[in-house]
Amino acid sequence: TGVVFPRPAFIGMERAAGPKLPVIVLPDEVRQAEVHDSGWLDQPGGPPVFWYRRSDDLCIVMSVSRERVAECMNGWMRGWVKQRFVPLEAWAGGDRIEGPGNSVLASVGIGTGKTDRLPDFVLPMNPRFASWQLVSWDGWETEQINDVRTVAASAALALLVGLLGIGIFVQQRRALKMAEQRVSFINRVSHELRAPLTNILLNVDLAADDLTEEEGESVRRLALVQEEGRRLSRLIDNVLTFSRHEQKRLAMHPRPCVPADVIGAVLEQFSAALERRAVRVELAGKIAEFCIFDPDAFSQILTNLVSNVEKYAADGGYLGIASKLEGGRLTVTVTDRGAGIPDGEAEKIFRPFYRLHHEVNEGSTGTGLGLSIARELASRMDGVLRLLPSDTGAVFELTIPVAPNTEAGENSAC
């Protein structure tokens, strides 16, 4: 049907025998098209429309019936497959052509079970008017074959791995049990050593008090016995603390104490040793007010720090202990003028059993537990122990939170 512009872009078309076709609306792109331009129009609910601009005043518009096209295509394809499609059966596969609405136009080699699985190949053909597709199944069948030798080797390997895992598990259990027994043994032995050592130190103190100044050599020898006895006592304390830590039984017991008194008691233990090694002691910031903290843990931390100065930094001839109380936190700094600690060792020295070797202290003895225990005790007191940067010697800083004792009295002494 021809349309001459500028007539309204509405046309009605009829077939020779059939109902009226729907109204076709030509958009602006068709109105403004050049001569010999063409294209398709898809109208919702209507048939496809092809247009062709023949001249400036004539546009040819054709409506296409999808049903008629599908009917013609199906007839053509049924004739085509008789010559081109049937020979595919020689491949022992399964193939079929499906038309609009999944109708089967032709099929070859479709045996039982092939269509139960997804096709191996799908070739869609989707023209404007309808859709067809070629669906194909390969001619393969799945069969599982087990090689007896492979299965036997796999089973043997699995059994070997299982036995190896069980063996490792048993050994680990045994090693863990032995480690627990060793820790328990060390704990018991340390407790057993503490009682007689306490009696030895008590009797040495009494014997020293009975000696006169004329018996100078005896006094000196008893002082050495006292010094070594206290060293052994500190070693036992460290081993017991380490054992409690390993057994998860390390607990804090805070009570009212005077920091200056605890520091003084620690220095009293080392007075003879420091004096014999010509180490000058300098105290700063004496704190004489009562505070609530664990004096035993605090004393053990300071004892380990001072012990390190005595063993490793006595050649510096200096020990400085400064303390201050600010904002509910007690800070104690222990300083020496020994060989110092290299920057790369600043954290390693706090590891259990780690010992730092210098030429000046290579002959010094120690378990390597002192600083590790000191940091652990500081952590249990919600505080921190760290090594401060220093150009000379080593500087350790201990900071712990303390609470003021508002009811200090006779029972507040450590």
LINFEN-V271331 format. One record per backbone hydrogen bond with DSSP energy under -1.0 kcal/mol. NH is the residue of the N-H (numbers start at 1). CO is the residue of the C=O. If there is no record, write none. Layout:
# LINFEN-V271331
nh:NH co:CO
nh:NH co:CO
This chain:
# LINFEN-V271331
nh:3 co:59
nh:7 co:4
nh:10 co:8
nh:21 co:13
nh:24 co:11
nh:26 co:9
nh:31 co:27
nh:32 co:28
nh:36 co:53
nh:37 co:34
nh:39 co:51
nh:41 co:49
nh:46 co:43
nh:49 co:41
nh:50 co:62
nh:51 co:39
nh:52 co:60
nh:53 co:37
nh:54 co:58
nh:55 co:58
nh:59 co:3
nh:60 co:52
nh:61 co:1
nh:62 co:50
nh:64 co:48
nh:69 co:65
nh:70 co:66
nh:71 co:67
nh:72 co:68
nh:73 co:69
nh:74 co:70
nh:75 co:71
nh:76 co:72
nh:77 co:73
nh:78 co:74
nh:79 co:75
nh:80 co:76
nh:81 co:77
nh:83 co:80
nh:84 co:80
nh:85 co:81
nh:86 co:81
nh:88 co:85
nh:89 co:86
nh:90 co:87
nh:91 co:88
nh:92 co:89
nh:94 co:137
nh:95 co:108
nh:96 co:135
nh:97 co:106
nh:98 co:133
nh:99 co:103
nh:102 co:99
nh:105 co:97
nh:106 co:97
nh:108 co:95
nh:111 co:109
nh:114 co:111
nh:117 co:114
nh:120 co:136
nh:121 co:136
nh:123 co:134
nh:125 co:132
nh:132 co:125
nh:133 co:98
nh:134 co:123
nh:135 co:96
nh:136 co:121
nh:137 co:94
nh:151 co:147
nh:152 co:148
nh:153 co:149
nh:154 co:150
nh:155 co:151
nh:156 co:152
nh:157 co:153
nh:158 co:154
nh:159 co:155
nh:160 co:156
nh:161 co:157
nh:162 co:158
nh:163 co:159
nh:164 co:160
nh:165 co:161
nh:166 co:162
nh:167 co:163
nh:168 co:164
nh:169 co:165
nh:170 co:166
nh:171 co:167
nh:172 co:168
nh:173 co:169
nh:174 co:170
nh:175 co:171
nh:176 co:172
nh:177 co:173
nh:178 co:174
nh:179 co:175
nh:180 co:176
nh:181 co:177
nh:182 co:178
nh:183 co:179
nh:184 co:180
nh:185 co:181
nh:186 co:182
nh:187 co:183
nh:188 co:184
nh:189 co:185
nh:190 co:186
nh:191 co:187
nh:192 co:188
nh:193 co:189
nh:194 co:190
nh:195 co:191
nh:197 co:193
nh:198 co:194
nh:199 co:195
nh:200 co:196
nh:201 co:197
nh:202 co:198
nh:203 co:199
nh:204 co:200
nh:205 co:201
nh:206 co:202
nh:207 co:203
nh:208 co:204
nh:209 co:205
nh:210 co:206
nh:215 co:212
nh:216 co:214
nh:219 co:215
nh:220 co:216
nh:221 co:217
nh:222 co:218
nh:223 co:219
nh:224 co:220
nh:225 co:221
nh:226 co:222
nh:227 co:223
nh:228 co:224
nh:229 co:225
nh:230 co:226
nh:231 co:227
nh:232 co:228
nh:233 co:229
nh:234 co:230
nh:235 co:231
nh:236 co:232
nh:237 co:233
nh:238 co:234
nh:239 co:235
nh:240 co:236
nh:241 co:237
nh:242 co:238
nh:243 co:239
nh:244 co:240
nh:245 co:241
nh:246 co:242
nh:247 co:243
nh:248 co:245
nh:249 co:244
nh:255 co:293
nh:257 co:291
nh:260 co:287
nh:262 co:258
nh:263 co:259
nh:264 co:260
nh:265 co:261
nh:266 co:262
nh:267 co:263
nh:268 co:264
nh:269 co:265
nh:274 co:270
nh:275 co:271
nh:276 co:272
nh:277 co:273
nh:278 co:275
nh:279 co:274
nh:280 co:317
nh:282 co:319
nh:284 co:321
nh:291 co:257
nh:292 co:403
nh:293 co:255
nh:298 co:294
nh:299 co:295
nh:300 co:296
nh:301 co:297
nh:302 co:298
nh:303 co:299
nh:304 co:300
nh:305 co:301
nh:306 co:302
nh:307 co:303
nh:308 co:304
nh:309 co:305
nh:310 co:306
nh:311 co:307
nh:312 co:308
nh:313 co:309
nh:316 co:313
nh:317 co:314
nh:319 co:280
nh:320 co:335
nh:321 co:282
nh:322 co:333
nh:323 co:284
nh:324 co:331
nh:326 co:329
nh:329 co:326
nh:330 co:400
nh:331 co:324
nh:332 co:398
nh:333 co:322
nh:334 co:396
nh:335 co:320
nh:336 co:394
nh:345 co:342
nh:346 co:343
nh:349 co:345
nh:350 co:347
nh:351 co:348
nh:353 co:368
nh:354 co:351
nh:364 co:361
nh:373 co:369
nh:374 co:370
nh:375 co:371
nh:376 co:372
nh:377 co:373
nh:378 co:374
nh:379 co:375
nh:380 co:376
nh:381 co:377
nh:382 co:379
nh:383 co:378
nh:384 co:399
nh:386 co:397
nh:388 co:395
nh:396 co:334
nh:397 co:386
nh:398 co:332
nh:399 co:384
nh:400 co:330
nh:402 co:328
nh:403 co:292
nh:405 co:290
nh:412 co:409
